Amino acid sequence: MSTVQQLQLPQRGERLTVVSVERPTPSPDEVCIRAKAVALNPLDWKNRAFGIVVPAWPAVLGVDGAGIVEAVGDAVKDFKVGDEVLSLCGMAARAGAFQEIITVPVNLVAKKPASLSFEEAASLPICYLTAAASVSGLGVPLTHLDPTGSSSLKSILVVGGSSGVGAGAIQLLRMALPSATILTTSSPQHHERLLALGATQCFDRSAQEDTSAIRAATPDGAGVDAILDAVAATATEPSIFSALNPAGPKLVSHPVTGQDPQAPEGVQIRPVMGRQVFASKGGHAAMSALTGLVESGKYKLPTKIEVVGKGLDAISPGLDRLMKGVSGTKLVVSL
Ligand SMILES: NC(=O)c1ccc[n+]([C@@H]2O[C@H](COP(=O)([O-])OP(=O)(O)OC[C@H]3O[C@@H](n4cnc5c(N)ncnc54)[C@H](OP(=O)(O)O)[C@@H]3O)[C@@H](O)[C@H]2O)c1
């Protein structure tokens, strides 16, 4: 029997362990990818500790991977053996990123932009999809997937602009709303980069406590139409809601993190999951369209990357490091 290695989590809270398993073969609509790099996400350490969205045990964690196509199912037309790709991963052990051969449905896979290393490419998928879901959650169209959509929002606050989700959302919002006021919060060392990605003005995180400067930066000084809370900060810092224009649509979207904000009266809160994008208008092409977005320069790497090691054994210490927090950085492991 030919075997490959995977990093298994036997149960929540236990140790990640390298295990040999039978080499996978693809179903008709699946792609097997030899992993060359994986990115580490907050969801991975939360799953390791609490198993929050683990469908079955033992689990193979990891939602972001990049590598080389090893095998394709009979119905797969758009990829062939040897193609360099990136993929959203996870939701089944064979699909987890933290293994030698990742087996995923073809709609989760995109060609790797030639300009990106495997490590850079691995940093993209889940943050891009979650940024897209957060933008959609505000009713703003994803113009690269649905060019006919429109939105009347004129001003939006992106909370946590230096996160992978936040910096992705700023870019997608700017594509959809070329003349909107897009304000964002982050620590100051990221402001120049976030302006280059499309933000109109950046604020230190202290503006989340006293939002007067944010409100003053909106066109009429009355506050923003909507908040895209990339880091679910509204759950612990409800003062952020005071940035909203009381006479505006008062929309708030945020990725699901397990911490739910309490909506003040009249505020509509829309929690989103990255995978929701596939069900949105044009969303079936969400991953394949990412290649063109990057190659055309419309979507840049949202964060810098830092390679924290090589091999499956480097993933667990990498997750320990991620738990302590990162700033404008995606941690990546080469395989
Ligand atoms: N449900 C889903 O489908 C889904 C998918 C992906 C991610 N998520 C969740 O979305 C969140 C963002 O993920 P990510 O990968 O983009 O995170 P990340 O890049 O690891 O986030 C780190 C950044 O968050 C910023 N930050 C942290 N706390 C903040 C706060 N209270 N206010 C403002 N900024 C804050 C930091 O900003 P500074 O250092 O500049 O201060 C830092 O740059 C995570 O909670 C993750 O679990 C959910």
Ligand as a Chemical Component Dictionary entry (heavy atoms), coordinates in Angstrom:
data_LIG
# 
_chem_comp.id                   LIG 
_chem_comp.type                 NON-POLYMER 
_chem_comp.pdbx_formal_charge   0 
_chem_comp.three_letter_code    LIG 
# 
loop_
_chem_comp_atom.comp_id 
_chem_comp_atom.atom_id 
_chem_comp_atom.alt_atom_id 
_chem_comp_atom.type_symbol 
_chem_comp_atom.charge 
_chem_comp_atom.model_Cartn_x 
_chem_comp_atom.model_Cartn_y 
_chem_comp_atom.model_Cartn_z 
_chem_comp_atom.pdbx_ordinal 
LIG N1  N1  N 0  -15.990 32.443 9.893  1  
LIG C1  C1  C 0  -15.100 32.391 8.922  2  
LIG O1  O1  O 0  -15.369 31.873 7.802  3  
LIG C2  C2  C 0  -13.752 33.020 9.158  4  
LIG C3  C3  C 0  -12.762 32.846 8.207  5  
LIG C4  C4  C 0  -11.542 33.501 8.400  6  
LIG C5  C5  C 0  -11.331 34.254 9.539  7  
LIG N2  N2  N 1  -12.294 34.330 10.476 8  
LIG C6  C6  C 0  -12.066 35.125 11.691 9  
LIG O2  O2  O 0  -11.866 36.460 11.271 10 
LIG C7  C7  C 0  -10.926 37.115 12.137 11 
LIG C8  C8  C 0  -9.819  37.720 11.276 12 
LIG O3  O3  O 0  -9.038  36.677 10.708 13 
LIG P1  P1  P 0  -7.625  37.046 10.057 14 
LIG O4  O4  O 0  -6.982  35.796 9.599  15 
LIG O5  O5  O -1 -7.839  38.153 9.092  16 
LIG O6  O6  O 0  -6.883  37.607 11.340 17 
LIG P2  P2  P 0  -5.390  38.108 11.547 18 
LIG O7  O7  O 0  -4.821  38.631 10.258 19 
LIG O8  O8  O 0  -4.620  37.041 12.248 20 
LIG O9  O9  O 0  -5.655  39.307 12.565 21 
LIG C9  C9  C 0  -4.585  39.989 13.136 22 
LIG C10 C10 C 0  -4.865  41.466 13.013 23 
LIG O10 O10 O 0  -6.055  41.758 13.739 24 
LIG C11 C11 C 0  -5.965  43.073 14.220 25 
LIG N3  N3  N 0  -6.774  43.149 15.429 26 
LIG C12 C12 C 0  -6.855  42.225 16.423 27 
LIG N4  N4  N 0  -7.723  42.638 17.367 28 
LIG C13 C13 C 0  -8.204  43.848 16.964 29 
LIG C14 C14 C 0  -9.125  44.777 17.505 30 
LIG N5  N5  N 0  -9.742  44.570 18.673 31 
LIG N6  N6  N 0  -9.368  45.898 16.808 32 
LIG C15 C15 C 0  -8.754  46.143 15.625 33 
LIG N7  N7  N 0  -7.858  45.299 15.075 34 
LIG C16 C16 C 0  -7.590  44.171 15.730 35 
LIG C17 C17 C 0  -4.475  43.326 14.493 36 
LIG O11 O11 O 0  -4.290  44.672 14.170 37 
LIG P3  P3  P 0  -3.008  45.598 14.592 38 
LIG O12 O12 O 0  -1.880  44.671 14.884 39 
LIG O13 O13 O 0  -2.800  46.482 13.413 40 
LIG O14 O14 O 0  -3.430  46.377 15.786 41 
LIG C18 C18 C 0  -3.773  42.336 13.544 42 
LIG O15 O15 O 0  -3.143  42.954 12.432 43 
LIG C19 C19 C 0  -10.423 36.042 13.117 44 
LIG O16 O16 O 0  -11.123 36.189 14.326 45 
LIG C20 C20 C 0  -10.803 34.728 12.433 46 
LIG O17 O17 O 0  -11.034 33.702 13.367 47 
LIG C21 C21 C 0  -13.511 33.748 10.327 48 
# 
loop_
_chem_comp_bond.comp_id 
_chem_comp_bond.atom_id_1 
_chem_comp_bond.atom_id_2 
_chem_comp_bond.value_order 
_chem_comp_bond.pdbx_ordinal 
LIG N1  C1  SING 1  
LIG C1  O1  DOUB 2  
LIG C1  C2  SING 3  
LIG C2  C3  SING 4  
LIG C2  C21 DOUB 5  
LIG C3  C4  DOUB 6  
LIG C4  C5  SING 7  
LIG C5  N2  DOUB 8  
LIG N2  C6  SING 9  
LIG N2  C21 SING 10 
LIG C6  O2  SING 11 
LIG C6  C20 SING 12 
LIG O2  C7  SING 13 
LIG C7  C8  SING 14 
LIG C7  C19 SING 15 
LIG C8  O3  SING 16 
LIG O3  P1  SING 17 
LIG P1  O4  DOUB 18 
LIG P1  O5  SING 19 
LIG P1  O6  SING 20 
LIG O6  P2  SING 21 
LIG P2  O7  DOUB 22 
LIG P2  O8  SING 23 
LIG P2  O9  SING 24 
LIG O9  C9  SING 25 
LIG C9  C10 SING 26 
LIG C10 O10 SING 27 
LIG C10 C18 SING 28 
LIG O10 C11 SING 29 
LIG C11 N3  SING 30 
LIG C11 C17 SING 31 
LIG N3  C12 SING 32 
LIG N3  C16 SING 33 
LIG C12 N4  DOUB 34 
LIG N4  C13 SING 35 
LIG C13 C14 SING 36 
LIG C13 C16 DOUB 37 
LIG C14 N5  SING 38 
LIG C14 N6  DOUB 39 
LIG N6  C15 SING 40 
LIG C15 N7  DOUB 41 
LIG N7  C16 SING 42 
LIG C17 O11 SING 43 
LIG C17 C18 SING 44 
LIG O11 P3  SING 45 
LIG P3  O12 DOUB 46 
LIG P3  O13 SING 47 
LIG P3  O14 SING 48 
LIG C18 O15 SING 49 
LIG C19 O16 SING 50 
LIG C19 C20 SING 51 
LIG C20 O17 SING 52 
# 
